[in-house]
Amino acid sequence: MVLYVFLLFPLVLLVIGYYFARVAVYPKVYPYQDTYQNEVKDGKIVPAEFERWTKEEVSIRSPHGYDLHGFYFPCGDSHKTVVIVHGITLNLFASVKYMPIFRSRGFNVLIYDQRTHGRSGGANCTFGFFEKYDLKAVIDWALARLGPGGRVGTHGESLGAATVLQHAALDPRLSFVIADCPYSDLRPLFAYRIRQDYHLPAFPLLESASLMSFLLTGMRFGDVRPITAIRNLTTPTLFVHGAQDDFIPTQMSVDLARAKQNGLSRLYLAPNARHAESYWNNREAYDRVVGEFLTEIGLL
């Protein structure tokens, strides 16, 4: 019996790891129009205003062989653009609420669906591991559209925030980065979520799930560490986090801001805000903080 248990345990562990890996890398995403309707219902998109804005539907080829769907909103002859990146399970419509912050300051805006979300291709979610190269392709498009002298920055929320940080570490062309409720390290985040959501110990489940993730996607959980990626980042960066965020702990942005030793680093902890609520619960303050940041780096 002891021998049977000894032999069975690794198999059970692999099965459980496979389950958790699939939950992570194949998230249940909201249908494209459902996200739009939800944002309208919550007042984050005003349909008449959204339709009135001049925009172009764009398709940008990922280096991984699929198309990224997006919208480009030109602002006159502006030579500065912000690319806004949404969080997990959502799509580009979740980025619309942030657009007035930048449109009012003369920015073109480019929003797009991350891989395996919305109308973009891609087989799975890798929490920024492959998404950072998709974002690089989007930045290539934005800079080519602007021409010589163009300035491009990024803004990301949650998964999008981790994506913009990992991308910034490999792309020195950016003028700024704004990371709203990012995770600093995927493995500790998943360990926290396993304890919170399933009341299970992280070890050895996380190791098994990470192995299965690698077999499914080519990404181990330990490969996604924005806090390590930004160690030598010089691009001006604003970190934002809800002070009451218990989904991605607030401390992760505090740690990221401390870890960024080179170049400008600013941190805004939004009061009365849980996960991804920093802007919507503090619109005036959030707008002011972003405006002050952009002024400080000479973009206003």
Buried (B, 14 or more C-beta within 10 A) or exposed (E): EEEEEEEEEEEEBBEBBBBBBBBBBBBEBBEBEEBBBBBBEEEBBEEEEBEEBEBEEBEBBBEBEBBBBBBBBBBEEBBBBBBBBBBBBBBBBBBBBBBBBBBEBBBBBBBBBBBBBBBBBBBBBBBBBBBBBBBBBBBBBBBEBBEEEBBBBBBBBBBBBBBBBBBBBEBEBBBBBBBBBBBBBBBBBBBBBBEEEEEEEBEEBBBBBBBBBBEBBEBBBBBBBBBBBBEEBBBBBBBBBBBBBEBBBBEBBBBBBEBBEEBBBBBBBBEEBBBBBBBBBBEEBBBEBBBEBBEBBEBB
